[in-house]
Amino acid sequence: MKELYFTSPRRRSLRTIRLEYGQVGKKFVLRTFEGNIIGRRVSEGSPKEEVFDDEKELLKKVYETKKGLLEGRWIVKNKQSFSKPSFLKTEIIDGKVSFEFSVDIDPVKLDERKTKIEEDFVGNLGKEIETNIRKGDRKKEEL
């Protein structure tokens, strides 16, 4: 079974919708789970289940559901990305308040972003050096 996760923030919680779909026996099934994440507590209701005779109908329904959620400003997520909604932890140690800040970053995306920044920097640096060389050549010609 394949899964899609969607989130939509509320004031004090994160609403979730999980679509689980695929072939079960000779039928195609779409299960829709609605839930909430409040603090570190995750709750999910019973699934709404739809059965289809062929895969095309199922995929069309999944596409339409996904399109509707995205138009409603829901965000596609993977389950691991919202398993820790809180990134600020506070504790009192020896009468003093301490803060611990953590961010869950996908290392692959971080590496891709670093590479892109490095490439842009090197490219811009090369252009700037070339421009300065041309300016220097023009000044020599004027003298």
Summary of the structure (lengths in Angstrom):
residues: 143
radius of gyration: 25.6
end to end distance: 75.1
largest distance: 85.3
contacts: 324
relative contact order: 0.12
helix: 40%
strand: 38%
